[in-house]
Amino acid sequence: MADFIIARIGDRFPTLTMSMIGYIVSIPVFCDSGFIILNSLKESLAKSCIPPQLR
């Protein structure tokens, strides 16, 4: 993956190249973390939004 990006951008912009590789690699890492955080938020929000008739 890094070789592909370096071939496309070239070695003139190392900061841009490393930023793009970091962005691509971080997507699955943050998706897992985001799911864990948002799933617990969903559970607490669902409990607080139950209509009074169903409690």
TAGIUR-V682972 format. One record per backbone hydrogen bond with DSSP energy under -1.0 kcal/mol. NH is the residue of the N-H (numbers start at 0). CO is the residue of the C=O. If there is no record, write none. Layout:
nh=NH co=CO
nh=NH co=CO
This chain:
nh=4 co=0
nh=5 co=1
nh=6 co=2
nh=7 co=3
nh=8 co=4
nh=9 co=5
nh=16 co=12
nh=17 co=13
nh=18 co=14
nh=19 co=15
nh=20 co=16
nh=21 co=17
nh=22 co=18
nh=23 co=19
nh=24 co=20
nh=25 co=21
nh=29 co=25
nh=30 co=26
nh=31 co=27
nh=32 co=28
nh=33 co=29
nh=34 co=30
nh=35 co=31
nh=36 co=32
nh=37 co=33
nh=38 co=34
nh=39 co=35
nh=40 co=36
nh=41 co=37
nh=42 co=38
nh=43 co=39
nh=44 co=40
nh=45 co=41
nh=46 co=42
nh=47 co=43
nh=48 co=44
nh=53 co=50
